[in-house]
Amino acid sequence: MARMPQRTEVLEMRLRRGVLAVAAAAALAVSACAAPGGGSTNAPATQGVETIASGSPAAGGVTLALANDATLGSFVTGANGMSLYIFTPDTGTTSACVDQCAANWPPLTVASAADAQAGTGVTGTLGTITRPDGSLQVTLGGHPLYYFANDKAAGDLNGQGLNDKWYAAGPDGAGLGMTAGPAPADSSGPEKTPCPQSDRTCY
């Protein structure tokens, strides 16, 4: 004859069923919170990306600075302290130095006008012109600015006075040491540095 469960055993079984029911309900609640589409984990990541993007520094900028020459006085330099020049045939809106000339006298270009800054002592108004290839060339005091391919170190002035058309840019953008007319021949002075192409003049 089968034994009838005691009241204590019945109570224990009911208690176990209740605990299992509570555990199952808790598991369902956790899975619902972790279901895909919850927005709480996406918002911080998006905010971090926006912060990085908005704080990125502008690339390709240049700050004009001044160097000093015992004869010329203060002149303007660009990247890595390299000397900057003006070309007398230029106008405030057009560069007359293109093609091979621009290979010998690389123009100072920037991605946008805001990328050019005037350092301490540079007094000329900064601006830009659009070159035939679409690039933006920096101007100082209305003069487009150039480097010289034969300047190899910071402060070199190998292009100064070349062909009476190229002059180091002064703090206001004007050419330094310019003469009123064609430069006279001077056999006693140092020989001018030739262009990188030995069979060409430097314009």
DAMO-V329905 format. One record per residue. N is the residue number from 1. RES is the residue in one letter. D_LAST is the distance of its C-alpha to the last C-alpha in Angstrom with 1 decimal. Layout:
N_RES_D_LAST ; N_RES_D_LAST
//
This chain:
1_M_123.2 ; 2_A_119.6 ; 3_R_118.9 ; 4_M_117.7 ; 5_P_114.5 ; 6_Q_115.2 ; 7_R_113.9 ; 8_T_111.6 ; 9_E_110.0 ; 10_V_109.4 ; 11_L_107.7 ; 12_E_105.4 ; 13_M_104.4 ; 14_R_103.6 ; 15_L_101.5 ; 16_R_99.5 ; 17_R_98.8 ; 18_G_97.6 ; 19_V_95.2 ; 20_L_93.7 ; 21_A_93.3 ; 22_V_91.4 ; 23_A_89.1 ; 24_A_88.3 ; 25_A_87.5 ; 26_A_85.2 ; 27_A_83.3 ; 28_L_82.8 ; 29_A_81.4 ; 30_V_78.9 ; 31_S_77.7 ; 32_A_77.2 ; 33_C_75.0 ; 34_A_72.8 ; 35_A_72.5 ; 36_P_69.0 ; 37_G_67.4 ; 38_G_68.2 ; 39_G_65.3 ; 40_S_65.8 ; 41_T_63.7 ; 42_N_60.6 ; 43_A_59.9 ; 44_P_58.9 ; 45_A_56.4 ; 46_T_54.7 ; 47_Q_54.4 ; 48_G_52.8 ; 49_V_50.1 ; 50_E_49.4 ; 51_T_49.2 ; 52_I_46.6 ; 53_A_44.5 ; 54_S_44.5 ; 55_G_43.7 ; 56_S_40.7 ; 57_P_37.7 ; 58_A_34.4 ; 59_A_32.0 ; 60_G_28.3 ; 61_G_28.3 ; 62_V_26.2 ; 63_T_27.4 ; 64_L_24.9 ; 65_A_26.2 ; 66_L_25.7 ; 67_A_25.2 ; 68_N_25.7 ; 69_D_24.0 ; 70_A_26.3 ; 71_T_23.9 ; 72_L_22.0 ; 73_G_24.9 ; 74_S_24.8 ; 75_F_21.6 ; 76_V_21.3 ; 77_T_21.4 ; 78_G_21.8 ; 79_A_23.4 ; 80_N_24.9 ; 81_G_23.8 ; 82_M_20.1 ; 83_S_17.9 ; 84_L_16.2 ; 85_Y_13.3 ; 86_I_12.5 ; 87_F_9.5 ; 88_T_10.9 ; 89_P_10.3 ; 90_D_12.4 ; 91_T_16.2 ; 92_G_19.0 ; 93_T_19.6 ; 94_T_16.4 ; 95_S_13.1 ; 96_A_10.2 ; 97_C_8.4 ; 98_V_10.5 ; 99_D_11.4 ; 100_Q_9.2 ; 101_C_6.6 ; 102_A_9.9 ; 103_A_11.2 ; 104_N_9.0 ; 105_W_9.4 ; 106_P_12.9 ; 107_P_14.3 ; 108_L_17.6 ; 109_T_20.1 ; 110_V_23.9 ; 111_A_26.7 ; 112_S_28.1 ; 113_A_27.5 ; 114_A_30.5 ; 115_D_28.8 ; 116_A_26.6 ; 117_Q_28.7 ; 118_A_28.2 ; 119_G_29.8 ; 120_T_31.7 ; 121_G_30.1 ; 122_V_27.2 ; 123_T_28.1 ; 124_G_25.5 ; 125_T_26.4 ; 126_L_25.2 ; 127_G_24.4 ; 128_T_22.5 ; 129_I_20.7 ; 130_T_21.0 ; 131_R_17.9 ; 132_P_18.2 ; 133_D_19.7 ; 134_G_22.2 ; 135_S_21.3 ; 136_L_21.7 ; 137_Q_18.9 ; 138_V_20.3 ; 139_T_19.7 ; 140_L_21.1 ; 141_G_22.4 ; 142_G_20.6 ; 143_H_17.1 ; 144_P_15.7 ; 145_L_15.3 ; 146_Y_13.1 ; 147_Y_13.9 ; 148_F_11.8 ; 149_A_12.9 ; 150_N_13.7 ; 151_D_16.0 ; 152_K_19.3 ; 153_A_21.9 ; 154_A_22.8 ; 155_G_21.6 ; 156_D_19.0 ; 157_L_16.3 ; 158_N_14.1 ; 159_G_10.9 ; 160_Q_12.7 ; 161_G_11.5 ; 162_L_8.3 ; 163_N_6.9 ; 164_D_9.6 ; 165_K_7.8 ; 166_W_8.8 ; 167_Y_12.5 ; 168_A_15.4 ; 169_A_17.4 ; 170_G_20.9 ; 171_P_24.1 ; 172_D_23.9 ; 173_G_20.3 ; 174_A_19.1 ; 175_G_16.4 ; 176_L_18.1 ; 177_G_18.1 ; 178_M_16.2 ; 179_T_17.1 ; 180_A_18.6 ; 181_G_16.6 ; 182_P_14.0 ; 183_A_14.4 ; 184_P_17.0 ; 185_A_16.9 ; 186_D_19.0 ; 187_S_20.5 ; 188_S_22.7 ; 189_G_20.3 ; 190_P_19.0 ; 191_E_16.3 ; 192_K_12.9 ; 193_T_12.7 ; 194_P_10.6 ; 195_C_9.0 ; 196_P_12.0 ; 197_Q_11.7 ; 198_S_12.9 ; 199_D_12.1 ; 200_R_8.3 ; 201_T_5.6 ; 202_C_3.8 ; 203_Y_0.0
//
